[in-house]
Amino acid sequence: MVKVLVGKTSELGEGKMTHLTAGGKEVLVANVGGTYHAISNICTHAGAELHEGELKGNELKCPWHGSRWDVTTGKLIWFPQKLKELGKYKVTVENETIYLEI
């Protein structure tokens, strides 16, 4: 397992998200209620970059076709067809620094 620096907690306030490439994977990191969560940044419907979408609470809306994802689990909340889950990654915080574990 490799730890990848995401940033400082002060840079990713509540309700905010960021994205990075780590270990060849596009990952979205979001702050929901003061807890950091990481999922794939690529929508499994048509490949949209989810960081361009809208985050409300734990629900992330895809910017292209409106699928809705739970950023705390990587699971689909709503879409007219069944989509593959996004997958979830472990996030840790040490001394106010956010790390993604890949």
N, C-alpha and C positions, 0 to 999 in steps of 0.2 A: 504494500500500500504506500502511496506517495501523497504527501501533503502539499497542496498548492495554495499559495497566498491569494486570497480574494481581495482583502483590503481591511481598513479599519472600521470598527463598528460605527464610529462617528460619520463615516462616509456613506453608510447604507442605513438610513433612518427607517422607522416603521412605515410599512406600506410601499417601500421602494424596492427596486430590483436592479440587478446588474447581470452581465454575462461575460463568459470567458471561454477560451479553448484550453482544455487540460487533458492530457493523455490521448489526444486525437478526438476528443469528444467536445461538442458544443454544450455548455452547461449554463443554466440560469440559476442565480441565487437570489432569493427573496427574503425580506424581513416581514414576518407576519406576527404581530403582537409581541415583538421583541425577541422572537425566536427565528433563527436563520434556517432556511430550507433550500435544497438544491435538487433540480430536476433537469431533464434534457431540455435544451433550448429550441429544439426542432419539433414542430408539430408533426405527428404521425399521419395526418390527413394528406397534406400537400407540401410539406417541407418549409412552412413559414417559420421565421425566427420569432419565437414567442416573446422575447424581451421587448419587441415593438408593440405588443398588445397592452391591454389594460388590466391592472391588478386592483381588485376590490376585496379586501379581507384576504381569504385564502383562495379566492377564485380568480383565475387568469383567463382572459378572453383572447383567443387567437385573432391577430389583426387581419387575416385574410378571409376566413369563412365562418368565424364566430364560435368555433368549438370552445367549450369551457372546461378548464382543467383545475384540479385541486393541487396547488403548489406544495402542500404539505405531504402529499402522498404520490403525486405523479399520475393519479387516476383521472379518467374522464368523468366529468360531471354531466355534460350535455352535448349531444350532437345527433343529427338525424340518423347516422349510421354508427355502428360499433367501430371504435378505433383502438389500436394497440396502445397500452399504457406508455407513459413517457419514461418511466424509471426514475429512481430516487438515488441521491448520493448523500453521503454523510458529511455534515458540516460541524466543525468544532470552533470554539472561540477561546483564545488564550491571550491574556493581557490585552484585551480589547482589539485583538487582531483576528479576523475571520479566515479560516482555512477550509478548503475543500479536500476531502480524502477520496482519491481515485485508486 
